[in-house]
Amino acid sequence: MNALALAKRRAARRRLDGGAIMFIVAMTIAVLASVGIYALVAATTEVRMSGNERQSTQTHYLAEYGILGAAREISSTIADKYVQLMASNPDTCLSLAAVPATAGPLALQCRRLGGSQEFQSAWGNATPVTVVYGGKVPYAPGFAPGSFGPTPMTGDFFVELSEPSQEPAPGYSDQCADRLTVTSYGFTQPQYPLLAGGGQNGVFGGEGIEVQRARIKAEPVPCRGTKGR
């Protein structure tokens, strides 16, 4: 068989294999595209997870700041004033939402303290607790990062005082210690100011909230009625 006949035979075989080769090439491109899309989705998920973890940590520390601020605020004399306000003019508190109205006035006594601005005013501190990021979009040039980083986000906390009681103060025969339950709510709100008009009407996404509770004792104060109430 001469060379021309062999060349024609090989050409005929290649024509028969052309569809298979195109299928293999197309499948290879599809697999590579799938791997690229998976890598892109995985990277996006990692970025979101790290952002959520960061926001969760910020929310945790805001709630803890409320507990520490209440512990600093509630000295012996101030605690007694709060207890009197809880009895004479109780607030409607989230921490007592599950307590029925038939539980009695003592169980429903509660006092709600405002956020960081109220603590700041009470302490006479001109420096704000949190610094707001001034940019309208993340990582805007010319704006320093705020307390929550270079992203438009707000955050604060509020505190509720409930379950007042007294117990004898150690070392005192006629003095007692006020005990209060402190419930602190820390929250963070990532803001998207370019949506819904921005500003106060902006859309919040991925709001975070954390609740912490503690028992705070302030002593000594005059006993109210029977000791240990």
LINMO-V375374 format. One record per residue. N is the residue number from 0. RES is the residue in one letter. SS is DSSP state (h for helix, s for strand, l for the rest). OMEGA is omega in whole degrees, -180 to 180 (999 if undefined). NEAR is the number of other ideal C-beta (glycine too) atoms within 10 Angstrom. Layout:
n res ss omega near
N RES SS OMEGA NEAR
N RES SS OMEGA NEAR
//
This chain:
n res ss omega near
0 M l -177 6
1 N l -177 6
2 A h -178 7
3 L h 180 8
4 A h 177 9
5 L h 179 10
6 A h 178 10
7 K h 179 10
8 R h 179 11
9 R h 178 10
10 A h 179 9
11 A h 178 9
12 R h 179 9
13 R h 178 10
14 R h 178 9
15 L h -179 8
16 D h -175 10
17 G h -180 9
18 G h 179 9
19 A h 180 9
20 I h 178 10
21 M h 178 10
22 F h 180 10
23 I h 180 11
24 V h -179 10
25 A h 179 10
26 M h 178 10
27 T h 178 10
28 I h 179 10
29 A h 179 10
30 V h 179 10
31 L h 178 10
32 A h 178 10
33 S h 178 10
34 V h 179 10
35 G h 179 10
36 I h 178 10
37 Y h 179 10
38 A h 179 10
39 L h 179 10
40 V h 179 10
41 A h 179 10
42 A h 178 10
43 T h 179 10
44 T h 179 10
45 E h 179 10
46 V h 179 10
47 R h 180 11
48 M h 179 10
49 S h 176 10
50 G h 178 14
51 N h 178 12
52 E h 178 10
53 R h 179 14
54 Q h 178 21
55 S h 178 12
56 T h 178 13
57 Q h 178 20
58 T h 179 21
59 H h -177 15
60 Y h 175 15
61 L h 177 27
62 A h 179 21
63 E h 178 16
64 Y h 178 21
65 G h 177 28
66 I h -179 19
67 L h 178 14
68 G h 178 23
69 A h 178 22
70 A h 178 14
71 R h -176 11
72 E h -172 19
73 I l 170 23
74 S l -175 13
75 S h -177 16
76 T h -179 9
77 I h 178 13
78 A h 180 22
79 D h 177 19
80 K h 178 13
81 Y h 179 20
82 V h 178 23
83 Q h 178 13
84 L h 179 15
85 M h -179 23
86 A h -175 14
87 S h -176 8
88 N l -176 9
89 P l 176 16
90 D l 172 16
91 T l -171 10
92 C l 177 20
93 L h -177 13
94 S h 180 20
95 L h -177 20
96 A l -178 7
97 A l -180 7
98 V l -178 15
99 P l -179 9
100 A h 180 8
101 T h -177 7
102 A h 180 11
103 G l -176 10
104 P l -178 10
105 L l -179 12
106 A l -178 14
107 L l 179 18
108 Q l -177 23
109 C s 176 22
110 R s -178 21
111 R s 177 17
112 L s 180 21
113 G l -177 14
114 G l -175 20
115 S h -179 19
116 Q h 178 12
117 E h 176 14
118 F h -179 21
119 Q h 179 16
120 S h -180 11
121 A h -179 14
122 W h -178 13
123 G l -178 6
124 N l -179 11
125 A l -178 7
126 T l -180 7
127 P l 180 11
128 V l 178 18
129 T l 178 20
130 V l -176 12
131 V l 176 14
132 Y l -173 22
133 G l -178 13
134 G l 178 18
135 K l 178 15
136 V l 179 12
137 P l 176 13
138 Y l 177 11
139 A l -180 13
140 P l 177 5
141 G l -180 6
142 F l 178 14
143 A l 178 9
144 P l 176 13
145 G s 180 18
146 S l -179 15
147 F l 178 21
148 G s -177 15
149 P l 179 16
150 T l 177 18
151 P l -178 24
152 M s 174 22
153 T s 180 18
154 G s 180 25
155 D s 178 18
156 F s 168 29
157 F s -170 18
158 V s 175 27
159 E s 178 24
160 L s -178 26
161 S s 177 22
162 E s 179 18
163 P s 176 22
164 S s 178 16
165 Q s 174 23
166 E s 180 15
167 P s 178 16
168 A l 180 20
169 P l 178 9
170 G l 180 8
171 Y l -180 13
172 S l -176 6
173 D l -180 10
174 Q s -179 17
175 C s 178 23
176 A s 175 21
177 D s 176 24
178 R s -179 17
179 L s 172 23
180 T s -180 17
181 V s 176 24
182 T s -177 24
183 S s 178 24
184 Y s 174 20
185 G s -179 25
186 F s 176 19
187 T s -176 26
188 Q s 172 19
189 P s -174 20
190 Q s 175 21
191 Y s -171 14
192 P l -180 16
193 L l 179 12
194 L l 175 12
195 A l 173 11
196 G l 179 10
197 G l 179 14
198 G h -180 9
199 Q h 179 7
200 N h -178 9
201 G l -179 19
202 V s 177 13
203 F s 179 15
204 G s 177 10
205 G s -179 12
206 E s 178 14
207 G s 178 20
208 I s 177 13
209 E s -178 20
210 V s 175 14
211 Q s -180 18
212 R s 179 13
213 A s 173 15
214 R s -177 10
215 I s 180 16
216 K s 177 16
217 A s -177 20
218 E s -10 19
219 P s 175 16
220 V s 177 20
221 P s -179 10
222 C l 177 19
223 R l -179 15
224 G l -177 8
225 T l 178 8
226 K l 177 14
227 G l 180 11
228 R l 999 12
//
